[in-house]
Amino acid sequence: MFNKKTIEDIDVKGKKVLVRVDYNVPMNDGKVGDDTRIRAAQPTIDYLLQHGAAVILCSHLGRPKGGPDPKYSLKPVADYLSKMMGKPVAFADDCVGPTAEAAAKALKPGEVLLLENTRFHPEEEKNDMEFARKLASLADIYVNDAFGSAHRAHASTEGVAHFLPAVAGLLMEKEIRYLGQAIDDPKRPLVAILGGAKVSDKIGVIRNLLTKADTILIGGGMANTFFKAQGLTIGDSLVEDDALDTAKELLKLGGTKLHLPVDMVLGDKYAADAQMKVMPVGNVPAGWRILDIGPDTVAAYSKVIKGAGTIVWNGPMGVFEFPEFAKGTFDIAKAVADSGAISIIGGGDSGAAIQESGLADKITWISTGGGASLEMLEGLELPGLAALQDK
């Protein structure tokens, strides 16, 4: 289970603490579009401030092309954070070098500083040790609270831990506890719901979960590859032809554990205003494509979900961005919310779907990391977590 030191295991009084947060948030016209990740990291910041630390925050935002790009500046996040906390949050327009060093040096206990986007330096993603050393030189202690980036070995998520005493933040601890327990010591039956577009993204996850879960329910575009592997006609549906052999192998391995949809909602084009029809799985007419699971599948899956002790869900059941094809995903969300089971939703699209369905408060834990939660479900080690001190 969770065997890493956290901020509660160390003395931070009078110390400068570098906290890697995940402020990679959606931006709309230069403003924060969704503050879920900002709020999720707040308990760690509050704890450090209450215990007399000076807090230096660092994060990436988006995918700038190897240099500073105003579109990806974290300045609007600093302004947002300042309003949210009701106190000034200082901002340094670089994360290393003279401006960052001066800002860090001037910071007093109880104060907060946010550094500019770490990805404005190409050395960040290369996990360049000299860059990591410069970042580390700003502080006395390193805290990783960015679960959403823990599956990447970057300078600010892994490299810095080589130069400073490194511990987990409260969000990181919660994420690992919930996801780890769901897989390694779940309340049974453990039901995994896997959706999204591609089987290839989830091959390792399915393999690992076949050894852990009692039932795996498949939906989304990835189901089409399984259909085609069974010799069914899928019309113009999204399919991964190079994953067909793997799908056949997983079907064989999965036996009665792996459940596929029994009916589907079709559209005559990939668009919100597509013509719709519901059909049993099988012969999809040419020109039509599968865009959601059908009502019989929802009923069958809901029955399994109702009997679950623990539910892990990653990936939507259909193209939930189009309202007409969101019903499968939202109906499954409702079944999960009503199940009374311990429910853990992997971040990314599944998290967004749960938020949109208005049922988030009935879910045990919604992860802040899509890729990181997938890698945990696959049983892989997360570099950003591995680098922290053991208890």
HUPE-V802584 format. One record per backbone hydrogen bond with DSSP energy under -0.5 kcal/mol. CO is the residue of the C=O (numbers start at 0). NH is the residue of the N-H. E is the energy in kcal/mol with one decimal. If there is no record, write none. Layout:
co:CO nh:NH e:E
co:CO nh:NH e:E
//
This chain:
co:0 nh:2 e:-0.7
co:2 nh:390 e:-3.1
co:4 nh:167 e:-2.8
co:5 nh:8 e:-2.2
co:6 nh:9 e:-0.9
co:9 nh:11 e:-0.6
co:11 nh:14 e:-2.4
co:14 nh:16 e:-0.6
co:14 nh:53 e:-2.7
co:15 nh:17 e:-0.6
co:15 nh:139 e:-3.1
co:15 nh:140 e:-1.7
co:16 nh:18 e:-0.7
co:16 nh:55 e:-3.1
co:17 nh:19 e:-0.6
co:17 nh:142 e:-3.0
co:18 nh:20 e:-0.9
co:18 nh:57 e:-2.4
co:19 nh:144 e:-2.5
co:20 nh:22 e:-0.8
co:22 nh:24 e:-2.2
co:25 nh:32 e:-3.6
co:25 nh:33 e:-0.9
co:27 nh:30 e:-1.3
co:30 nh:27 e:-3.1
co:34 nh:38 e:-2.8
co:35 nh:39 e:-2.1
co:36 nh:40 e:-1.2
co:37 nh:41 e:-0.5
co:38 nh:41 e:-1.0
co:38 nh:42 e:-0.5
co:40 nh:43 e:-0.7
co:40 nh:44 e:-1.4
co:41 nh:45 e:-3.0
co:42 nh:46 e:-2.3
co:43 nh:47 e:-2.3
co:44 nh:48 e:-2.4
co:45 nh:49 e:-2.7
co:46 nh:50 e:-1.4
co:47 nh:52 e:-2.5
co:48 nh:51 e:-1.7
co:51 nh:13 e:-2.8
co:52 nh:54 e:-0.5
co:52 nh:109 e:-2.9
co:53 nh:16 e:-3.0
co:53 nh:55 e:-0.6
co:54 nh:56 e:-0.6
co:54 nh:112 e:-2.7
co:55 nh:18 e:-3.3
co:56 nh:114 e:-2.9
co:57 nh:20 e:-2.3
co:58 nh:117 e:-2.4
co:63 nh:65 e:-1.8
co:68 nh:71 e:-2.7
co:69 nh:72 e:-1.5
co:73 nh:76 e:-0.6
co:73 nh:77 e:-2.0
co:74 nh:78 e:-2.2
co:75 nh:79 e:-2.2
co:76 nh:80 e:-2.9
co:77 nh:81 e:-2.3
co:78 nh:82 e:-2.0
co:79 nh:83 e:-2.7
co:80 nh:84 e:-2.8
co:81 nh:85 e:-1.3
co:81 nh:86 e:-1.4
co:87 nh:89 e:-0.5
co:87 nh:111 e:-0.5
co:89 nh:113 e:-2.9
co:91 nh:115 e:-1.0
co:93 nh:115 e:-0.7
co:96 nh:100 e:-2.7
co:97 nh:101 e:-2.7
co:98 nh:102 e:-2.3
co:99 nh:103 e:-2.5
co:100 nh:104 e:-2.3
co:101 nh:105 e:-2.0
co:102 nh:106 e:-0.7
co:103 nh:106 e:-0.7
co:107 nh:110 e:-2.1
co:110 nh:54 e:-2.5
co:111 nh:89 e:-2.4
co:112 nh:56 e:-3.7
co:112 nh:114 e:-0.5
co:113 nh:91 e:-2.2
co:116 nh:119 e:-1.7
co:117 nh:120 e:-1.4
co:120 nh:123 e:-2.0
co:121 nh:125 e:-1.0
co:122 nh:127 e:-2.3
co:123 nh:126 e:-1.3
co:123 nh:154 e:-2.6
co:127 nh:131 e:-2.4
co:128 nh:132 e:-2.3
co:129 nh:133 e:-2.0
co:130 nh:134 e:-2.2
co:131 nh:135 e:-2.6
co:132 nh:136 e:-1.8
co:134 nh:137 e:-1.3
co:135 nh:138 e:-1.9
co:139 nh:164 e:-0.7
co:140 nh:17 e:-2.9
co:141 nh:166 e:-2.4
co:142 nh:19 e:-2.8
co:142 nh:144 e:-0.7
co:143 nh:168 e:-2.1
co:144 nh:146 e:-1.1
co:145 nh:148 e:-1.7
co:146 nh:149 e:-1.7
co:148 nh:151 e:-1.8
co:149 nh:383 e:-2.7
co:149 nh:384 e:-0.5
co:151 nh:153 e:-1.4
co:153 nh:157 e:-2.8
co:153 nh:158 e:-1.9
co:154 nh:159 e:-2.4
co:157 nh:160 e:-0.7
co:158 nh:161 e:-2.1
co:159 nh:162 e:-2.2
co:159 nh:163 e:-1.1
co:164 nh:141 e:-2.8
co:165 nh:388 e:-3.0
co:166 nh:143 e:-2.3
co:167 nh:6 e:-1.5
co:168 nh:172 e:-2.1
co:169 nh:173 e:-2.1
co:170 nh:174 e:-2.8
co:171 nh:175 e:-2.4
co:172 nh:176 e:-2.5
co:173 nh:177 e:-2.9
co:174 nh:178 e:-2.5
co:175 nh:179 e:-2.5
co:176 nh:180 e:-2.5
co:177 nh:181 e:-2.0
co:178 nh:182 e:-1.4
co:179 nh:183 e:-3.0
co:180 nh:184 e:-2.1
co:185 nh:187 e:-0.6
co:188 nh:190 e:-0.7
co:188 nh:308 e:-2.8
co:188 nh:309 e:-2.1
co:189 nh:191 e:-0.5
co:189 nh:213 e:-2.7
co:189 nh:214 e:-1.6
co:190 nh:311 e:-2.3
co:191 nh:193 e:-0.5
co:191 nh:216 e:-3.2
co:192 nh:313 e:-2.6
co:193 nh:218 e:-2.4
co:195 nh:221 e:-2.3
co:198 nh:201 e:-1.8
co:198 nh:202 e:-0.5
co:199 nh:202 e:-0.6
co:201 nh:205 e:-3.0
co:202 nh:206 e:-2.6
co:203 nh:207 e:-2.5
co:204 nh:208 e:-3.0
co:205 nh:209 e:-2.3
co:206 nh:210 e:-0.6
co:207 nh:210 e:-1.1
co:207 nh:211 e:-0.5
co:208 nh:211 e:-0.7
co:208 nh:212 e:-3.6
co:214 nh:191 e:-2.8
co:215 nh:217 e:-0.5
co:215 nh:258 e:-3.3
co:216 nh:193 e:-2.9
co:219 nh:222 e:-1.6
co:220 nh:223 e:-1.2
co:220 nh:224 e:-0.6
co:221 nh:224 e:-0.5
co:221 nh:225 e:-1.1
co:222 nh:226 e:-2.4
co:223 nh:227 e:-2.7
co:224 nh:228 e:-1.9
co:225 nh:229 e:-1.2
co:226 nh:229 e:-0.7
co:226 nh:231 e:-2.3
co:227 nh:230 e:-1.7
co:232 nh:283 e:-1.5
co:233 nh:236 e:-2.2
co:238 nh:240 e:-0.8
co:239 nh:242 e:-1.7
co:240 nh:243 e:-1.2
co:242 nh:246 e:-2.6
co:243 nh:247 e:-2.4
co:244 nh:248 e:-2.3
co:245 nh:249 e:-2.8
co:246 nh:250 e:-2.4
co:247 nh:251 e:-2.0
co:248 nh:252 e:-2.8
co:249 nh:253 e:-3.1
co:250 nh:254 e:-1.6
co:253 nh:256 e:-2.5
co:254 nh:257 e:-0.5
co:256 nh:215 e:-3.0
co:256 nh:258 e:-0.6
co:258 nh:217 e:-2.5
co:261 nh:280 e:-2.5
co:262 nh:293 e:-1.9
co:263 nh:265 e:-0.6
co:263 nh:278 e:-2.3
co:264 nh:290 e:-3.0
co:264 nh:291 e:-1.1
co:265 nh:276 e:-1.6
co:266 nh:288 e:-2.6
co:268 nh:270 e:-1.6
co:270 nh:273 e:-1.5
co:274 nh:267 e:-1.2
co:276 nh:265 e:-3.7
co:278 nh:263 e:-3.0
co:281 nh:283 e:-1.3
co:282 nh:284 e:-0.5
co:283 nh:234 e:-0.5
co:284 nh:287 e:-1.9
co:287 nh:235 e:-3.1
co:288 nh:266 e:-2.5
co:290 nh:318 e:-2.6
co:291 nh:264 e:-2.6
co:293 nh:297 e:-2.1
co:294 nh:298 e:-2.3
co:295 nh:299 e:-2.4
co:296 nh:300 e:-3.2
co:297 nh:301 e:-2.7
co:298 nh:302 e:-1.6
co:299 nh:303 e:-1.4
co:300 nh:304 e:-2.7
co:301 nh:305 e:-2.4
co:302 nh:306 e:-0.9
co:303 nh:306 e:-0.7
co:304 nh:307 e:-1.7
co:308 nh:341 e:-2.5
co:309 nh:190 e:-2.8
co:310 nh:343 e:-3.1
co:311 nh:192 e:-3.0
co:312 nh:345 e:-3.2
co:313 nh:194 e:-2.4
co:315 nh:195 e:-2.3
co:316 nh:219 e:-1.9
co:317 nh:319 e:-2.1
co:318 nh:321 e:-1.9
co:320 nh:322 e:-0.6
co:321 nh:324 e:-2.1
co:322 nh:325 e:-1.4
co:325 nh:329 e:-2.6
co:326 nh:330 e:-2.9
co:327 nh:331 e:-2.1
co:328 nh:332 e:-2.3
co:329 nh:333 e:-2.2
co:330 nh:334 e:-2.1
co:331 nh:335 e:-2.6
co:332 nh:336 e:-2.6
co:333 nh:337 e:-2.3
co:334 nh:338 e:-0.6
co:335 nh:338 e:-0.9
co:340 nh:342 e:-0.6
co:341 nh:310 e:-3.2
co:342 nh:364 e:-2.1
co:343 nh:312 e:-2.5
co:343 nh:345 e:-0.6
co:344 nh:366 e:-3.1
co:346 nh:349 e:-0.9
co:346 nh:350 e:-0.7
co:347 nh:351 e:-2.1
co:348 nh:352 e:-2.6
co:349 nh:353 e:-2.2
co:350 nh:354 e:-2.4
co:351 nh:355 e:-2.6
co:352 nh:356 e:-1.9
co:353 nh:357 e:-0.6
co:353 nh:358 e:-1.4
co:353 nh:359 e:-0.6
co:354 nh:357 e:-1.1
co:358 nh:361 e:-2.5
co:359 nh:362 e:-1.6
co:364 nh:344 e:-2.7
co:364 nh:366 e:-0.6
co:368 nh:346 e:-1.1
co:368 nh:372 e:-1.1
co:369 nh:373 e:-2.0
co:370 nh:374 e:-2.2
co:371 nh:375 e:-1.9
co:372 nh:376 e:-2.3
co:373 nh:377 e:-1.5
co:374 nh:379 e:-2.6
co:375 nh:378 e:-1.3
co:380 nh:382 e:-0.6
co:381 nh:384 e:-1.1
co:381 nh:385 e:-2.9
co:382 nh:386 e:-1.7
co:384 nh:387 e:-1.8
co:388 nh:4 e:-3.0
//
